[in-house]
Amino acid sequence: MTASTAPTNPNEALAQRLVDSGHLRSAAAIDAFRTTDRPACLPGVALENA
C-alpha cells in the first residue's frame, strides 16, 4: 500500500494494516474492525489512539 492508496477512514486503515501484517484473516474479523465504533469502546481516548 502506498500513501496514495492508503485508506483515509481510520477503521479501514487499521483493518488494512492488520490484514497486511497477517493478524486478521477471516472476513468476519475484518468486517468487525472496519465497522466497530472504536471511540465508543474506549471512552475518553482520542480517536487517533482508540
C-alpha positions, 0 to 999 in steps of 0.5 A: 500500500502506498500513501496514495492508496492508503485508506483515509477512514481510520477503521479501514486503515487499521483493518488494512494494516492488520490484514497486511501484517497477517493478524486478521484473516477471516472476513468476519474479523475484518468486517468487525474492525472496519465497522466497530465504533472504536471511540465508543469502546474506549471512552475518553481516548482520542480517536487517533489512539482508540 
